[in-house]
Amino acid sequence: MKNLRNIALLLLVLIAISPAMAESSNTNYPVQTNSTVIANSPVPANNPVQAAAITGKVLDNNSGETLAGVLVTVEGTALQAYTDLDGQFSITGMNPGKYNLVLSLISYKKSLVENLEVLPGKEEAVEVKLNND
């Protein structure tokens, strides 16, 4: 009976502190402060440079099937996205320039797309095929 009481007390403590822990947890979610935030990269609303975007599709090199859950990272930035069930991804709100994309998925070799140029106000589309390990 004493063990049951201790378990119940522990549950009550966990329930009581879980909202406070959720509020204070350190996340990578964007915080909006007088700017448009897309893909964890704030682009000030009054910025005269038009934001750029990279969209794409990721496929298995052998079967040609789309791959879901691929992590697409813009090298040297905090920008990233995961592919959806159709293998599609979108990273928006980028400053124009040249970027490298790193794509990774468990049981596949990492893939690097180098010198991908995104222009102001434009959307650069890519298709990437990943090879199995």
MIDOSE-1310 file (N, C-alpha, C; in nm, 2 decimals, decimal comma, always signed):
residues 133
mknl	+0,08/-0,12/+0,00/+0,00/+0,00/+0,00/+0,09/+0,13/+0,00; +0,20/+0,12/+0,07/+0,29/+0,23/+0,08/+0,35/+0,26/-0,06; +0,38/+0,16/-0,13/+0,44/+0,17/-0,27/+0,34/+0,24/-0,36; +0,21/+0,20/-0,35/+0,11/+0,26/-0,43/+0,09/+0,40/-0,40
rnia	+0,10/+0,44/-0,28/+0,09/+0,58/-0,24/+0,20/+0,66/-0,29; +0,32/+0,60/-0,29/+0,44/+0,67/-0,34/+0,43/+0,69/-0,49; +0,38/+0,59/-0,56/+0,36/+0,61/-0,71/+0,26/+0,71/-0,74; +0,15/+0,72/-0,67/+0,04/+0,82/-0,69/+0,10/+0,96/-0,66
llll	+0,18/+0,97/-0,56/+0,24/+1,10/-0,52/+0,34/+1,14/-0,64; +0,42/+1,05/-0,69/+0,51/+1,08/-0,80/+0,43/+1,13/-0,92; +0,32/+1,06/-0,95/+0,24/+1,10/-1,07/+0,18/+1,24/-1,05; +0,14/+1,27/-0,93/+0,08/+1,40/-0,90/+0,19/+1,51/-0,92
vlia	+0,31/+1,48/-0,88/+0,42/+1,58/-0,89/+0,45/+1,60/-1,04; +0,46/+1,49/-1,11/+0,49/+1,50/-1,26/+0,38/+1,57/-1,33; +0,26/+1,55/-1,30/+0,15/+1,62/-1,36/+0,16/+1,77/-1,33; +0,19/+1,80/-1,21/+0,20/+1,94/-1,17/+0,31/+2,02/-1,23
ispa	+0,43/+1,95/-1,25/+0,54/+2,02/-1,31/+0,55/+2,01/-1,46; +0,48/+1,93/-1,53/+0,49/+1,91/-1,67/+0,45/+2,04/-1,75; +0,35/+2,12/-1,71/+0,33/+2,24/-1,79/+0,44/+2,34/-1,77; +0,50/+2,35/-1,65/+0,61/+2,44/-1,63/+0,73/+2,40/-1,72
maes	+0,76/+2,26/-1,72/+0,87/+2,21/-1,80/+0,85/+2,24/-1,95; +0,72/+2,22/-2,00/+0,70/+2,25/-2,14/+0,72/+2,39/-2,18; +0,68/+2,48/-2,09/+0,70/+2,63/-2,12/+0,85/+2,66/-2,12; +0,93/+2,60/-2,03/+1,07/+2,64/-2,02/+1,16/+2,56/-2,11
sntn	+1,11/+2,46/-2,18/+1,20/+2,37/-2,26/+1,26/+2,45/-2,37; +1,39/+2,42/-2,40/+1,46/+2,49/-2,51/+1,43/+2,42/-2,64; +1,36/+2,49/-2,73/+1,32/+2,43/-2,86/+1,38/+2,52/-2,97; +1,37/+2,46/-3,09/+1,42/+2,54/-3,21/+1,30/+2,60/-3,28
ypvq	+1,19/+2,61/-3,22/+1,07/+2,67/-3,28/+1,10/+2,82/-3,30; +1,06/+2,88/-3,41/+1,08/+3,02/-3,43/+0,99/+3,11/-3,34; +1,05/+3,22/-3,30/+0,97/+3,31/-3,22/+0,95/+3,44/-3,31; +0,82/+3,47/-3,33/+0,80/+3,59/-3,41/+0,81/+3,72/-3,33
tnst	+0,89/+3,81/-3,38/+0,90/+3,94/-3,33/+0,91/+4,04/-3,44; +0,80/+4,09/-3,48/+0,79/+4,19/-3,59/+0,87/+4,15/-3,71; +0,86/+4,03/-3,75/+0,92/+3,98/-3,87/+0,84/+3,86/-3,92; +0,86/+3,82/-4,05/+0,79/+3,70/-4,10/+0,89/+3,59/-4,08
vian	+0,85/+3,49/-4,01/+0,94/+3,37/-3,98/+0,89/+3,25/-4,06; +0,98/+3,20/-4,14/+0,95/+3,09/-4,22/+1,07/+3,00/-4,21; +1,05/+2,87/-4,19/+1,16/+2,77/-4,18/+1,27/+2,81/-4,09; +1,24/+2,86/-3,97/+1,33/+2,90/-3,87/+1,43/+3,01/-3,91
spvp	+1,40/+3,08/-4,01/+1,49/+3,19/-4,05/+1,41/+3,32/-4,07; +1,43/+3,41/-3,97/+1,35/+3,53/-3,98/+1,40/+3,62/-4,10; +1,30/+3,67/-4,18/+1,33/+3,76/-4,28/+1,25/+3,89/-4,24; +1,32/+4,00/-4,20/+1,24/+4,11/-4,16/+1,14/+4,16/-4,26
annp	+1,02/+4,19/-4,21/+0,91/+4,23/-4,30/+0,94/+4,35/-4,38; +1,03/+4,44/-4,34/+1,07/+4,56/-4,41/+1,20/+4,54/-4,50; +1,24/+4,42/-4,51/+1,36/+4,39/-4,59/+1,34/+4,41/-4,74; +1,42/+4,49/-4,80/+1,39/+4,52/-4,94/+1,43/+4,40/-5,03
vqaa	+1,52/+4,31/-4,98/+1,56/+4,19/-5,06/+1,45/+4,09/-5,05; +1,41/+4,04/-5,17/+1,30/+3,94/-5,17/+1,36/+3,81/-5,13; +1,28/+3,74/-5,04/+1,32/+3,61/-4,99/+1,32/+3,51/-5,11; +1,40/+3,41/-5,10/+1,41/+3,30/-5,19/+1,37/+3,17/-5,13
aitg	+1,36/+3,06/-5,21/+1,31/+2,93/-5,16/+1,38/+2,82/-5,23; +1,39/+2,71/-5,17/+1,43/+2,58/-5,23/+1,32/+2,48/-5,21; +1,28/+2,42/-5,31/+1,18/+2,31/-5,30/+1,24/+2,19/-5,37; +1,18/+2,07/-5,34/+1,24/+1,96/-5,41/+1,17/+1,83/-5,38
kvld	+1,22/+1,72/-5,44/+1,17/+1,59/-5,43/+1,29/+1,50/-5,41; +1,27/+1,40/-5,32/+1,38/+1,30/-5,29/+1,33/+1,16/-5,33; +1,41/+1,09/-5,41/+1,38/+0,96/-5,45/+1,48/+0,86/-5,42; +1,44/+0,73/-5,41/+1,54/+0,62/-5,40/+1,60/+0,60/-5,54
nnsg	+1,73/+0,60/-5,54/+1,80/+0,58/-5,67/+1,77/+0,45/-5,74; +1,75/+0,34/-5,67/+1,73/+0,21/-5,73/+1,59/+0,19/-5,78; +1,49/+0,22/-5,69/+1,35/+0,19/-5,72/+1,28/+0,31/-5,78; +1,33/+0,43/-5,76/+1,26/+0,55/-5,80/+1,14/+0,59/-5,71
etla	+1,12/+0,52/-5,60/+1,02/+0,56/-5,51/+1,05/+0,68/-5,43; +0,95/+0,76/-5,39/+0,97/+0,88/-5,31/+1,01/+0,84/-5,17; +1,09/+0,92/-5,11/+1,14/+0,89/-4,97/+1,09/+0,99/-4,87; +1,02/+0,94/-4,77/+0,96/+1,03/-4,67/+1,06/+1,03/-4,55
gvlv	+1,06/+1,15/-4,48/+1,14/+1,16/-4,36/+1,29/+1,19/-4,38; +1,33/+1,23/-4,50/+1,46/+1,27/-4,53/+1,49/+1,41/-4,47; +1,60/+1,42/-4,40/+1,64/+1,55/-4,34/+1,72/+1,62/-4,45; +1,66/+1,74/-4,48/+1,73/+1,83/-4,58/+1,78/+1,95/-4,50
tveg	+1,91/+1,97/-4,50/+1,97/+2,08/-4,42/+2,05/+2,17/-4,52; +2,03/+2,30/-4,49/+2,11/+2,40/-4,57/+2,24/+2,42/-4,49; +2,35/+2,37/-4,55/+2,48/+2,37/-4,48/+2,52/+2,51/-4,44; +2,56/+2,52/-4,32/+2,61/+2,65/-4,26/+2,50/+2,74/-4,21
talq	+2,38/+2,69/-4,20/+2,26/+2,76/-4,15/+2,18/+2,67/-4,06; +2,08/+2,73/-3,99/+1,99/+2,65/-3,91/+1,87/+2,60/-3,99; +1,87/+2,63/-4,12/+1,75/+2,60/-4,20/+1,75/+2,45/-4,23; +1,63/+2,38/-4,21/+1,62/+2,24/-4,24/+1,47/+2,21/-4,27
aytd	+1,45/+2,10/-4,33/+1,31/+2,05/-4,35/+1,32/+1,90/-4,37; +1,20/+1,84/-4,35/+1,19/+1,69/-4,37/+1,10/+1,67/-4,49; +1,13/+1,57/-4,56/+1,04/+1,54/-4,68/+0,91/+1,48/-4,62; +0,80/+1,51/-4,69/+0,67/+1,45/-4,66/+0,65/+1,31/-4,72
ldgq	+0,53/+1,26/-4,71/+0,50/+1,12/-4,76/+0,52/+1,11/-4,91; +0,52/+1,22/-4,98/+0,54/+1,22/-5,12/+0,68/+1,25/-5,16; +0,77/+1,26/-5,06/+0,91/+1,29/-5,09/+0,94/+1,44/-5,11; +0,84/+1,52/-5,09/+0,85/+1,67/-5,12/+0,90/+1,74/-5,00
fsit	+0,98/+1,85/-5,02/+1,02/+1,94/-4,91/+1,03/+2,08/-4,96; +1,02/+2,18/-4,87/+1,03/+2,32/-4,90/+1,10/+2,39/-4,79; +1,19/+2,47/-4,83/+1,26/+2,56/-4,74/+1,25/+2,70/-4,79; +1,18/+2,79/-4,72/+1,14/+2,92/-4,77/+1,20/+3,03/-4,68
gmnp	+1,19/+3,15/-4,72/+1,24/+3,26/-4,63/+1,39/+3,27/-4,63; +1,46/+3,23/-4,74/+1,60/+3,23/-4,74/+1,65/+3,36/-4,81; +1,77/+3,40/-4,77/+1,83/+3,51/-4,84/+1,88/+3,46/-4,97; +1,88/+3,54/-5,08/+1,94/+3,49/-5,20/+2,09/+3,46/-5,19
gkyn	+2,13/+3,37/-5,27/+2,28/+3,33/-5,26/+2,30/+3,19/-5,31; +2,42/+3,14/-5,29/+2,46/+3,00/-5,32/+2,46/+2,92/-5,19; +2,40/+2,80/-5,20/+2,40/+2,72/-5,08/+2,43/+2,57/-5,12; +2,47/+2,50/-5,01/+2,49/+2,35/-5,03/+2,38/+2,29/-4,94
lvls	+2,32/+2,18/-5,00/+2,22/+2,11/-4,93/+2,28/+1,97/-4,89; +2,25/+1,93/-4,77/+2,29/+1,80/-4,72/+2,16/+1,72/-4,69; +2,15/+1,60/-4,76/+2,03/+1,52/-4,74/+2,07/+1,39/-4,67; +2,00/+1,35/-4,57/+2,03/+1,23/-4,50/+1,91/+1,15/-4,45
lisy	+1,92/+1,02/-4,46/+1,81/+0,93/-4,41/+1,88/+0,80/-4,37; +1,83/+0,74/-4,26/+1,89/+0,62/-4,21/+1,89/+0,51/-4,32; +1,99/+0,44/-4,33/+2,02/+0,33/-4,43/+2,05/+0,38/-4,57; +2,06/+0,52/-4,58/+2,10/+0,57/-4,71/+2,23/+0,65/-4,69
kksl	+2,31/+0,67/-4,80/+2,43/+0,75/-4,80/+2,38/+0,89/-4,80; +2,46/+0,98/-4,72/+2,43/+1,12/-4,73/+2,46/+1,17/-4,87; +2,38/+1,27/-4,91/+2,40/+1,33/-5,04/+2,42/+1,48/-5,02; +2,51/+1,53/-5,11/+2,54/+1,67/-5,10/+2,51/+1,74/-5,24
venl	+2,43/+1,84/-5,23/+2,40/+1,92/-5,35/+2,47/+2,05/-5,34; +2,57/+2,07/-5,42/+2,66/+2,19/-5,40/+2,62/+2,30/-5,49; +2,66/+2,42/-5,44/+2,64/+2,55/-5,51/+2,50/+2,57/-5,58; +2,40/+2,54/-5,50/+2,27/+2,56/-5,55/+2,24/+2,71/-5,53
evlp	+2,21/+2,78/-5,64/+2,19/+2,92/-5,64/+2,04/+2,96/-5,63; +2,00/+3,04/-5,53/+1,87/+3,08/-5,52/+1,87/+3,23/-5,54; +1,77/+3,27/-5,63/+1,76/+3,41/-5,67/+1,65/+3,49/-5,59; +1,66/+3,62/-5,58/+1,56/+3,69/-5,51/+1,42/+3,67/-5,56
gkee	+1,33/+3,64/-5,47/+1,19/+3,62/-5,51/+1,16/+3,49/-5,59; +1,26/+3,41/-5,61/+1,25/+3,29/-5,69/+1,25/+3,16/-5,60; +1,20/+3,05/-5,66/+1,20/+2,92/-5,60/+1,28/+2,83/-5,68; +1,39/+2,77/-5,63/+1,47/+2,68/-5,70/+1,42/+2,54/-5,67
avev	+1,39/+2,46/-5,77/+1,34/+2,32/-5,76/+1,46/+2,23/-5,79; +1,47/+2,12/-5,70/+1,57/+2,02/-5,72/+1,51/+1,88/-5,71; +1,57/+1,78/-5,77/+1,53/+1,64/-5,75/+1,66/+1,57/-5,71; +1,65/+1,50/-5,60/+1,77/+1,43/-5,55/+1,74/+1,28/-5,54
klnn	+1,84/+1,20/-5,58/+1,82/+1,05/-5,57/+1,93/+1,01/-5,47; +1,88/+0,93/-5,36/+1,97/+0,88/-5,26/+2,00/+0,73/-5,29; +2,12/+0,70/-5,26/+2,17/+0,56/-5,27/+2,16/+0,49/-5,14; +2,13/+0,36/-5,14/+2,13/+0,28/-5,02/+2,28/+0,26/-4,97
d	+2,29/+0,24/-4,84/+2,43/+0,21/-4,79/+2,48/+0,08/-4,84
